[in-house]
Amino acid sequence: MHTTKFTARVAKRSLAIGKCRRWNSTSVDPPPAGGHLPSIATSQILRTTRDSALRTPGLSFMDEDASGPSTTIVGGRETRKMNTYQAVRDAMSIALQKDDTAVVFGEDVAFGGVFRCTMGLSEEFGRERVFNTPLTEQGIAGFGIGMALMGHTAIAEIQFADYIYPAFDQIVNEAAKIRYRSGGQYNVGGLTFRTPTMSVGHGGLYHSQSPEGFFMGASGLKVVIPRSPIQAKGLLLSSIRDPNPVIFMEPKILYRSAIEQVPIDDFELPLGKAEVLVPGSDLTLLTWGTPVYHCETALHMLSSPAPSLEPLVPASVRSAKIELIDLRSILPWDVETITDSVKRTGRLVIVHEAGMTAGAGAEISAEIQKRCFLKLNAPVKRVTGWDTPIALQYEKFHIPDAIRVLDAIVETLTY
Amino acid sequence: MIRFPAISRNFSRQWTTRGLATAAGNLPNSRSPIVAKLKFFNSVTGSDELIPTYRVLDGVGKPIDGAELPEIDEKLARRLYENMQLLPTLDNILYNVQRQGKISFYMTAHGEEATIIGSAAALASDDEVLGQYREMGVLLWRGFGLDNVMAQCFGNAEDTSGKGRQMPVHFGSPKHHFHTISSPLATQIPQAAGVAYALRRTPGRSSRSIAACYFGEGAASEGDFHAGLLLASTIPSPTLFIARNNGFAISTPSTEQFYGDGIASRGPGYGIDTIRVDGNDVLAVLGAIREARRRCLDQGRAVLVEAMTYRVGHHSTSDDSFAYRARSEVDDRKRIDNPIARFRLFMESQGWWNAEEEEELKARLKADVMKAFKKAETVKKGELGELFTDVYGGEEPWNIKEHREELTGLLRKYGEVWEPWRTELARFKNKGQDLLKRPSDS
């Protein structure tokens, strides 16, 4: 992976350069006359005030008094403005601070990581606890499994989700099955894989992938994808402490672009639970990771289409109430929340960046079709990447962006 | 991308200590001396010779010239011999039991008794062991017991290794510091590096325990072998790699497995102290592993031992090895280079063993194994509901719950009338009633 890693660095560098010229897949070109479409920077989903941050649903503070129960008391809590990589770093810093057995390792994590997620951690906690490994994904996974077998907390980084496949055997045949095959005698609950995922504007085939679907059948494993800094911190701390091996996929385009006020204390968000971001009664829009923001944009385009889109968005659907849900946990996924929602709305659109065939959307739509058969008023629609590799110069036409989500909503509402 | 050693971690060896630069100097990223002579090389010994094999006893159990026997007294020698003899006793009975269809699968350790028992004896009883599948002898040495062996092979209700979930010979016991065996080859090798690193970070065990990792020469062709040795050397940890080079990976002779000088030649490439040992000489194995273990602890680094032996038995009960090697070749090896016979002759030369004791031991071991076998044969399988437990720790996900309930519903519907299920249910403890009587399902 010699050249590959070199490319990774180039991608990283251009990400850094692109910092001020924030790439935004949700904008249409030219922008609408009104210019009020939300982007990641102006998203209403992001919690940019202390008060709203502290009222994040499901958030529980894990205070120093370990024997006491977790608390939801918000008074006196501080928040700090963080982007996603800073929130990820903050979570790991807390994990390392509170758990002497915790270690962080992977390719290039010691100097701070190619996405800055481990900045300063090796200086703060020492090279014995935050260290580089040789370039070997199967080795990183196996090493983490070994540490977790001894009851230690292993936080492993796979530099890009695109490079997790060399570790597939260790993850699926080993990590996922160890508790079961040993009759519960051994487990690797202390193991967490962090890995950047999803498209970034110019990642091409191997810096853009969303491999969550490949792990969805690996019973024994959990797969989690956050959408924002608060989510990243809370879900990562839960993942690190969950008694099962967890793959934590961080949408890399959100590392710098998504910014929230993040509580500085130790807090967790529940795994296996979806979150309803916008309540509605006419259609359920289910997604996770980066496309959450494309979906938000699509909802605005639906209710107030730009003049150029007006002929394509019938007036009859513009006032539709769309329920937007962030799935957050891909395995196990929150079947209850999605079923309840679809039973109310009668319509489901699933949006994910990975290709359609055997993607996570296939699993979810099959299950919802089974549970909500009599309530469904339209076929379950999937808006996904095409069943092709992710071609560099074609990305805008590959990803499920706001216009494709809008189209799916209109088609499903008018079925 | 060239990686410069300038930011090498503080606990790793500095490149600057390696060799001496010549007057011609060296490249900035290496201490390798620059030479003007064009010379390729292919051996790690510095000549065209192969890596030597360490041995202390000859084929008839006599110390060879210049050999220094490892410290051993009569008590230890007798224990070694008994355990070496126990393996073929167990193997013969379980092999035949498989042939009668009473267990589904088995793998013998014929011919590798000295490698397995000699190394087991050299390890501390709480060193963490990660094996491949032919290392049951380590568990026996540590007192796992014949009942547990039988329970695992039968997969019955008393199987502590894995509740009947894994194939026979996939043993495991945290009490005996023996990590549960899994079928995918070599996966345990990088895991061992992680186990050893955790040991290094565990107060009380950091200077006392190592991780010992066994694998065959075939498994060493997997990428995980490379990853494991690389990790244990660059992120120094007390990991002892023990390669059982028995000449075959199922039907593939080692000549088709590698072109270099075995497994041992690879160790130096990773900067790992390495030795090749006669795996049929239990005293050489004992001595080599003891010293390897000492180095692991003293240096806090990985060590590699390649034990040269010969797989006398078939690969497994699913294999007929005479399809790819001559029966006479195997018979010759059994006769000329039998690790048990070799050590027995040594024992006799010391006055520690005689024919009478041999008869008594063989009869006793056979009786013990048969007793355990007969006991295990009558034990039912565990509870059927264990099919669904231990997939996850903590709260059980909805899909597992629902699948359990679905099977329960199907059992209610078909359990009595579908013959394959009815027959099978009778073999389970409680005949599936643990599921059928569950109050939670609807």
Boltz contact constraints between the chains, C-beta under 6 A:
constraints:
  - contact:
      token1: [A, 6]
      token2: [B, 1]
      max_distance: 6.0
  - contact:
      token1: [A, 127]
      token2: [B, 9]
      max_distance: 6.0
  - contact:
      token1: [A, 127]
      token2: [B, 10]
      max_distance: 6.0
  - contact:
      token1: [A, 134]
      token2: [B, 230]
      max_distance: 6.0
  - contact:
      token1: [A, 134]
      token2: [B, 234]
      max_distance: 6.0
  - contact:
      token1: [A, 136]
      token2: [B, 227]
      max_distance: 6.0
  - contact:
      token1: [A, 138]
      token2: [B, 223]
      max_distance: 6.0
  - contact:
      token1: [A, 138]
      token2: [B, 224]
      max_distance: 6.0
  - contact:
      token1: [A, 138]
      token2: [B, 227]
      max_distance: 6.0
  - contact:
      token1: [A, 139]
      token2: [B, 190]
      max_distance: 6.0
  - contact:
      token1: [A, 139]
      token2: [B, 227]
      max_distance: 6.0
  - contact:
      token1: [A, 139]
      token2: [B, 231]
      max_distance: 6.0
  - contact:
      token1: [A, 142]
      token2: [B, 190]
      max_distance: 6.0
  - contact:
      token1: [A, 142]
      token2: [B, 191]
      max_distance: 6.0
  - contact:
      token1: [A, 143]
      token2: [B, 190]
      max_distance: 6.0
  - contact:
      token1: [A, 143]
      token2: [B, 193]
      max_distance: 6.0
  - contact:
      token1: [A, 143]
      token2: [B, 194]
      max_distance: 6.0
  - contact:
      token1: [A, 143]
      token2: [B, 231]
      max_distance: 6.0
  - contact:
      token1: [A, 145]
      token2: [B, 191]
      max_distance: 6.0
  - contact:
      token1: [A, 146]
      token2: [B, 191]
      max_distance: 6.0
  - contact:
      token1: [A, 146]
      token2: [B, 194]
      max_distance: 6.0
  - contact:
      token1: [A, 146]
      token2: [B, 195]
      max_distance: 6.0
  - contact:
      token1: [A, 147]
      token2: [B, 194]
      max_distance: 6.0
  - contact:
      token1: [A, 147]
      token2: [B, 198]
      max_distance: 6.0
  - contact:
      token1: [A, 149]
      token2: [B, 195]
      max_distance: 6.0
  - contact:
      token1: [A, 150]
      token2: [B, 195]
      max_distance: 6.0
  - contact:
      token1: [A, 150]
      token2: [B, 198]
      max_distance: 6.0
  - contact:
      token1: [A, 152]
      token2: [B, 198]
      max_distance: 6.0
  - contact:
      token1: [A, 173]
      token2: [B, 184]
      max_distance: 6.0
  - contact:
      token1: [A, 174]
      token2: [B, 187]
      max_distance: 6.0
  - contact:
      token1: [A, 179]
      token2: [B, 390]
      max_distance: 6.0
  - contact:
      token1: [A, 180]
      token2: [B, 390]
      max_distance: 6.0
  - contact:
      token1: [A, 180]
      token2: [B, 391]
      max_distance: 6.0
  - contact:
      token1: [A, 181]
      token2: [B, 162]
      max_distance: 6.0
  - contact:
      token1: [A, 181]
      token2: [B, 165]
      max_distance: 6.0
  - contact:
      token1: [A, 181]
      token2: [B, 166]
      max_distance: 6.0
  - contact:
      token1: [A, 182]
      token2: [B, 162]
      max_distance: 6.0
  - contact:
      token1: [A, 182]
      token2: [B, 172]
      max_distance: 6.0
  - contact:
      token1: [A, 182]
      token2: [B, 180]
      max_distance: 6.0
  - contact:
      token1: [A, 183]
      token2: [B, 162]
      max_distance: 6.0
  - contact:
      token1: [A, 183]
      token2: [B, 163]
      max_distance: 6.0
  - contact:
      token1: [A, 184]
      token2: [B, 390]
      max_distance: 6.0
  - contact:
      token1: [A, 185]
      token2: [B, 174]
      max_distance: 6.0
  - contact:
      token1: [A, 186]
      token2: [B, 180]
      max_distance: 6.0
  - contact:
      token1: [A, 187]
      token2: [B, 393]
      max_distance: 6.0
  - contact:
      token1: [A, 189]
      token2: [B, 393]
      max_distance: 6.0
  - contact:
      token1: [A, 219]
      token2: [B, 391]
      max_distance: 6.0
  - contact:
      token1: [A, 220]
      token2: [B, 391]
      max_distance: 6.0
  - contact:
      token1: [A, 243]
      token2: [B, 393]
      max_distance: 6.0
  - contact:
      token1: [A, 243]
      token2: [B, 394]
      max_distance: 6.0
  - contact:
      token1: [A, 244]
      token2: [B, 392]
      max_distance: 6.0
  - contact:
      token1: [A, 244]
      token2: [B, 393]
      max_distance: 6.0
  - contact:
      token1: [A, 332]
      token2: [B, 397]
      max_distance: 6.0
  - contact:
      token1: [A, 335]
      token2: [B, 398]
      max_distance: 6.0
